[in-house]
Amino acid sequence: MATKVYELIAPCHFGLEAVLKKEILDLGYEISQVEDGKVTFLGDAEAICRANIFLRTTERILLKVGSFKATTFEELFQGTKALPWEEYIPQDGRFWVKKANSIKSKLFSPSDIQSIMKKAMVDRMKQGYGVSVIPETGADYPVRVSLYKDIVTVALDTTGESLHKRGYRKLTSKAPIEETLAAALIMLTPWNKDRILVDPFCGSGTFPIEAAMLAANMAPGMKRHFLAEKWENLIPIRHFQDAKEEAADLVDLSVETDIQGYDIDGEIIKAARANAKMAGVDHLIHFQQR
């Protein structure tokens, strides 16, 4: 059986598309489009797992279901209903339009877009499965929609809680920087593990920790869970296990680093140390109150 190839959308902070594009190419996937704030690439079920676990600079991995033009709510309904939802969502799947955003488009009310699309999806699922009721008792399949110049792009969210939540940050300072943004900024500099990195206002330690994880070749998503782990209809569970094993095999904790984090606040330095420990890189960073 041929492996099904999907279009996968990786959103990122504006201006960081090139960093994310390089990351995706390094993982071995083909880029199909780069736009403001998102990179679209081609990959199979395994790619969904690997992208979630390995990519440092994206917010989430979206599985594109389709796109179409809609300038009226009727067109939105019909366009949504025409998509093959039963190929993506099992009969008992729980689905809803979690987020809709609209730019330069005739349709712009998120709540109307959400309710109309949900209705169209239910209609399609009933038809597709030949049933009169969709139970929605199974795994979650949240949908994210973006309208740009009247083109509606519809995708399933494979990630769940945003990927900047690596699972290591228990304690934060007043204005924590997102881990995805911190990683991207480090990757934009010429820094590598053989160079010194000093963060003189390190707060809860995001920059030093992300740098240490880069140095130790530690995948950011190794220690967390993803929504798509429950999507047995699309992704064999062993794919996630394989990707996590691949990530574990690549880690090199014996790497020598010179990464320094300073902050004037002693309590926040304690928090930074605790976060670094959670991330498994506390031995690679020297934190100091100063």
Secondary structure as UniProt FT lines:
FT   STRAND          6..11
FT   TURN            14..15
FT   HELIX           17..27
FT   STRAND          30..35
FT   TURN            36..37
FT   STRAND          38..43
FT   HELIX           45..54
FT   STRAND          62..69
FT   HELIX           73..81
FT   HELIX           85..87
FT   TURN            91..92
FT   STRAND          94..103
FT   HELIX           110..129
FT   STRAND          140..148
FT   TURN            149..150
FT   STRAND          151..157
FT   TURN            163..164
FT   HELIX           179..188
FT   TURN            193..194
FT   STRAND          196..199
FT   TURN            200..201
FT   TURN            203..204
FT   HELIX           206..215
FT   TURN            216..217
FT   TURN            220..223
FT   HELIX           227..230
FT   TURN            232..234
FT   HELIX           237..250
FT   TURN            253..254
FT   STRAND          258..263
FT   HELIX           266..279
FT   HELIX           282..284
FT   STRAND          285..289
//
